[in-house]
Amino acid sequence: MWTIRTPVGEACHNKSMKKYLSRAAILGMVCAPVFTSALTQSELMDQINTLLVQISSLQGELPSGASGSRVTLPAIDTTGECPVFTRTLKRGMSGKDVKVLQDFLAEDLTIYPEASVSGYFGGLTEAAVQRWQAQYTTVTEGSPETTGFGIVGPRTAALMAQQCAGDISASKVGGFIKITPISGNAPLGVRVEATINTPRSCGSALYTLSWGDGSAPVSIPLPGKTCRELMQNFTHTYQFGGTYTVMLASEGHATSGTVVVQGPSSGNFNMNPNSAAVTTLDSLQTSATSGRSPLSVTFSGTINGSASCGGGFYTIVFGDGQSQQMQYPASCNAQTFSTTHVYQNAGTYNAVLYRGGPGSTVAGTAQILVSQGSASTNTGTGSVSTNSTTNAVVSPDLGVTPNVGGNRLAVQVQFTVPSVCTAFDVDWGDGSAHTGRPQGSCSAGVVQETVVHTYATGGVRTITVKRGPLLDQVSVTTISL
């Protein structure tokens, strides 16, 4: 009995096929009903595979020399609205799952501008997968063989399903810590290696590292679109005996470790390196607090006042764009220091001594008022007047220079940020547009930012500077023009 097999006939109603199958011979071969005598399912699938290869060749996606290759049609789970692939898809494959993949990619013409839904995974499909991976995953380069760039493997398939469900940008948190050493005699310096974003989430999150001794926790921000693990090192000193829990936490996730310190207990956790009772042992003094430019100032004082045995460094930020780092050895003793700095220009400068890098714990501050020097430093039209001595600066870590270029309404502000990608926002206090940049993602050393603004009129202005990934480090300066 002769029967009509319908799969091929149904395929001829596909718009893509109608577009490309224009030759009479091909139309007669493909679109005519297939009469067969009791074909088995396997034989019918072989015929369909052969036709798919011929169709793909006409569409320009089939690699040369592959016209006789066998194409399999595995099952795909279509029980939900979003595709779930049951195998790794790559160039050269055919099947319903490839067609579903192409349908998914074609929803965004910036990803798959050709929007060809053929069921064959060719060069156009591979390029579309690579565009999708570059936008939503950590794979942005390489080849299918080396990095999986252009292959729909388990991770890419999972992220596609996640995007289809509408939550690819949702933040998922996770991490772990490594503590070295985990025991010893007080005072005990420990190093914590914190790894965050182990789920490789592309959303933003905020992690917190706490020491378990009452000291201030460390905030570890995760910028959005990071999509990879991040590892950072932190150090801490336990001054007294006890058992302490170090914890890394974010939202509902937490991981912890225990540090056992031998020695007398303090009776409470207020006597730690970050407490007020200990930080007063650090000090910063200056040889002068005012004078004419160029003004030479000697800074001196004490570092490692908490007598940490692990060694470390302090940083003096002079307030004019310059800074100096000072190391102290692992000797368990406080150290004295002395360094000289020259201020070349008039202005109000706020020197800050940090325990660590800029933005860490403040160990001491000093304000230096520098007025205009001799006539030789004037601009070409005569003396330059400045009222910098009337500036009332209320922030300890901003450098403010009025009278920039001889213009009494031009003001320069300098401040430090951890990297060239750190966000900042400067509100000039006169209703004008703010100066700043959004948070980026990079690793770099501490940099000095210098921004200049010219006011329309004189008066008292309050300048507000916000820094950090969350713009949560706020500094304020009031200046009279």
N, C-alpha and C positions, 0 to 999 in steps of 0.2 A: 504494500500500500504506500502510495506517495503522500508525503506530508510536507507542509510548508513550515520551515523553521523561522521564527520571528526575530531573534536578537539582532541579526544583521539588518533586516528590514527596518527595525526600530531605530537602529543607529543612523540610517540614512535621513532621518528627520532632524538630526542634530544640525544646528545652524552652521557650526564650524565645518562639518563635512560638506554641506551644500556649497560653502564658499570655495572649498578647495577641489572638490571632485567635479571637474568640468569636462574632462575628456570622455568622449563617448564610450571608449573601450572600458575605462575604469567604471563609468556609470553602469554599463551593462554587466560588469563583473560583480560590482559591490552592491548596487541598489536593487538589482533584480531579486525576486524571491529565490531562495536556495531550496531546490528540490533535492531531496536525498532519500536514499533507501535505508531506513532504519539505522541512521547514524547513532553511534554511542555518544554519550556526553563528552567523553575525552576527545573523540574525533571532531565534534562540533567546536570545542574550545580551541583545538588546533587551527581550524579554519578561521575562527575569530581572531586568533593571535596573528595569523598571517595577514589578514585584512588590516588589522590595526597597524602593523609595521608598514604596510603599503600606504596607508593614509598618512601616517606620521612622516614618511619620506616626502610626500607631496607638500606637507606643511613646512618643510625645510628644517625640521628639528632632528631628523634621523641622521646619525653619523654615517659617513660613507662606508660602505662595506658591511653594514649591519642589516641589510634588507632581508637576509635569511635567518636572522637570529630568532630564537624562541623567546616569547614573552609570556610570563605567567600572570594569572589573575587571582591573587590571594583574596581572602575575605577581608572586609573592613567592618569594624564595629560602627554601625550607624544608628544605634539605639538612642543616642542623645542628640542634641542640637549641634554640638561641636564635634569635629572629627577626632577619632581615636585610632591611630595607625597601629597595625599589628606587626609591622616589619620596618626595617630601616630602608628609606627610599633614597635612591640616588640615580644619577644619569644612566640612561640605557634601559630603565625598567618601564613596564606598562602595567595597567590594571585600573580597577575601580578606585583604589586608594590614591593613585596618582591623579585621577580626575577630580577626586574630592579635594586633594591638595591644591590643584590648580584653581578650582572654584574658590577655595579659601583665599589664596593669594590674589586672585583677580578682584576681590572686593576692594582692594586698595591699588589704584592705578599707578601710584608712585612706586609701589613695590613690583607690580606685574603689569606694565603698560600694554603689553601685547594681549593679555587676557585670553590666551589660547587654551581652550579646555579640550585637549585631545586624548587624554589618558596615557600619553607617552611622555616620559621624563627626559627631555632633551636640554639643549643649551639654554633656551629661553627660560625654562623652568628652573634650572640650576642657578641662573643669574638672579631670578626672582627670590629664590630661597636665600641666596647670599645677601640680598638687600634686606630681607626680613631679619636675618640673623644679625646683621650689622646694627639694626635699629633696636632689637629687643634682647639680644644675648651678648655674651662676652666674646664671641667668635667674630672677628672683623677682618681677618686676613688669613693667608695661607692657602691651602688647597684641600679638596675633599679627602685626599690621602693623608695629609699631615695633621690638619686641625679639624677636619670635618666641615670645613667651610663649603657650603653648598649641598650638604647631606642632611636629610631629616632623620636624625637618630632619636633615641629615647628622650634626651633632654630637650631638643628642639621641638619634638612632637608634644611633650608635656607643656612647654611654654606656649605653643600654638593653641592648645586646648584652653590654657589659662587665659590667653588674650581673647579667645572667642567667648569665654565666659565673662569677660569684662573686668578682670582683676589682675592683669599682668603687672600693673604698677603698684599693687598692694605690697606693703612692706612685711616681710617675714624675717624674724630675728633669730639669731643663734650665734654661739661662740664658745670659746674655751680659754683657759688661762694655764700658764706654766710658771711656777714659782721656784726661784732659786736664791738661797737655800730655803728649806722648809723648817729648819731648827738651828739653834745656836744661842750664844750668850748675849745678853743685852750690853750695850746697844747693838742691835742686829739690823744690818742693811740687807734688804731683799730686792730682787729684780723680778718683775712680773712681765711676762710676754703675753699680751692679750691679743687674741685673734677674734675678730668680729665678722658678722655677715657670712657665716658658714653656709646659709641657704643660697648665697649669691643673689640676694634680692636686689631688684633695681629701684626699690623705693627708699626713701630717707628714713632714718631712725636715730635714736639717741641712746647710747649705752652708758652705764655708770659703773665705775670701778671703785669699790669701797674697801677700806683697809681693816675695819673691825676694831679700831682703837679710838674711835671718836673723832678722828681727823677728817678734814673735808674730803669728800669723794672726788674722783676725777671724772669729768664728762668727756665722752668719746663720741663725737657726732659722726654719723654716716651720711654723706651727701647722696642725694638722689641720682639715679642712673649710674651708680658705681658698678653694680652687677658682678662684683668679685669680692673675695675675702680681703680683709685688711688686717695687718699685724702691726702693733706698736709696742714699744718697751717703756716701762715705768719703774721708778725706784722709790723705795720708802724705807725709813728707819724706825724700828721699834725701840724705844728708849728703856722700856721696863719689861720685866718678866710677865708672862701670861700666855694664854692660848688665844690666838686671833684668827678670825675667819675673813679671808679675802674673797670678795664676791664680785662677779661680773654679771650685770643684770640689764635687761631691756624689756619693757612691756611684761609679758607673762613668762619670759625666759630668764633663768638664772643658773649660773654655774659657780662653784666655789672651791676653795682650797684652804688648808689649815697651816698656820705658822706657829710653832711652839718656841717661845723665847724663855731662856733660863735667866734668872736674876730676880732681884727684889721687885715686888709689885708696887706701883704708884698709889694704889688704893682707889684710883679713878682714872679715867681715860682723858683727862684734860691736859695732862702734862705730856704733850707730844710735840714733835718738831714744828707743827703748824699752829700751836696754841700761842696766845699772847704772852704768856709767861716766858716762853722760850725765844720767840722772835725778837724780844727786846734786847737779846744778847748780840744780835747783828746791829751794825751801826753804819751811818754815813755822815761824814762831816766835810765841809768845804773851807778852803782858805779865804774865799771871798764870796759874797752874795750879790754884789753889784759892782759896776765900774763901766768904763768906756771901752768900746771895741778898738782893736782886738783885745779881749780880756782873757788872761790866763788864770785858770782855776785848778787848784790841786784838790782832788777828792781822796779821802782816806777813811779808814774805819775798820770794822771787824766783819769777817765772813766765817761761815761754819760755826756760828755761835752756839748751835745746838749740839756741837761736838759729834757730828756724824762720823762714823768710822768707814763709811763706804767710799769716800771721795766724791767729788762732784764739781759744780761750777756755779758762779754767780755772773750776772750781766749788769753793767751800768749802761743805761740809755741816757745820753747827755741832753736829749731834747732838741738837738739841731740836726738830726739825721745821722748822727754818729753814735756808735756804741762800742763797748769793750767787754770781752769775756775774761773772767778770772777763775782759774782752776784752783782747787784745794786738794791735797793728797789724802789718802786713806790713813790718816794718822790719829783720828779720834780727838784732835785738838782744834781749837779756834785759830784762825789765821788773821793777821793784820795785812792791810794793803794800802798802797798809795799810788795814784796815777794823776797825771796832769793833762788837762784838755784846754784848748784855745777856742773861744767863741769869736768868730770873725765879724759877725753882723749884729746890729742892734736888735733887741727883742727880749721877750720874756721866755726863759727856758726852764723846763721842769725836769731835773735829773732824777732818775728812779733806779734804785738798786733792787734787782730781782733775784730771788733764790731760784736759780735755773735760768731759763730763757725768758724773753719779754712776754708779758702776759701771765706769768706764774706768780707766786707769792711775793708781795712787796716787802722788802727788808729794810728800806730806808728811802727818804725823798729829800730833795733840796731844790730851792727855787733860786735862779740866777737872773738878775735884771741887768741887761746890757744896754747902755745908751750909745748914741752915735759918737764915733771917735773924732779924730782931728779933721781939719779941712781937707786933707789929702784924700780922705775917704769919701768926700762928697761927690755927687753927680756933677755933670758939667755946668749946670746953671747956678751953682751956689750951694749954700749949706742946706742940709736936709734936716728938717725938724721932726721929732718924733715924741709922742707922749707915752712911750712904752712903760714908763715908770708908774703910770696910772692904771695899767692893766691889772685887773683882779682875776687871777687864774685860780680856779677851784679844782682843777684836775691835776693829778701828779704825773701824768705821762704824755702830755701834749707839748709840742714845741710851737710857739706862736710868734711870728715875726711880722710886725706891722710895717707900713711905709716901704713896701716892696718896690724897688725901682724908683724911689723918690716920690711915689704916689701915696699920699697919706691915707687913702681909702682902699689901698691894695693890701691884703693880708695873706700871709703864707702859714699853713698849718702842716705840721709834720707829726707822724705817729708810726708805730711799728705794727706789723701784722706777721703771722707765722709763715705766710707764703704769698707768692704773686697771684694765687687763685683765691685767697681769702676775701670774703665779702666785706665791704665797708660802706657807710652812708654818712655824709657830712651835711648837717643842717646849718646853714650860715646865719640863721636867726633874723633874716630880713624878708622872708616870704619868697625868696628866689628859688629856682630849681636846685635840688640837692645834687651833690657830687658823690659818685660812688660807683660800685660794680656789684654784680650778683656773685654768689658763691660758685666756684669752679671746683675741679677735681685735679689736683696735681700734688707733687711733693717737692718742696724746695726749702731753702733756709730762710731765716728771718729776714724780712726786707723792710726798708723805711719808705713810707708813702709820703709824698709831698704834693699838696694841692694848694692852689692860689685862687682867691676870689677878690673881685673889686666891687665895693659897695657903692650904691648910687649917692648916698648921703652919709654924713657923719652921725655919731651918736654912740650909745652903749649897745653892744651886740652880744648875744649869747650863742656860742658855737657848740653844737652837740655832735660828737663823733661816735658812731656805733660800729663795732667790729665783730668778726667771727662768723661762722656758718649760720648761726641763728641771730646775728646782730645783737647779742646779749651782753657784750662788753661795751659799756657806755662811759664816755668821758665828756666833761663839760668845761668850757672856758668862757669867761666873760671879758670882753675887750672894749676899751673906750677909744673912739676914733675922733 
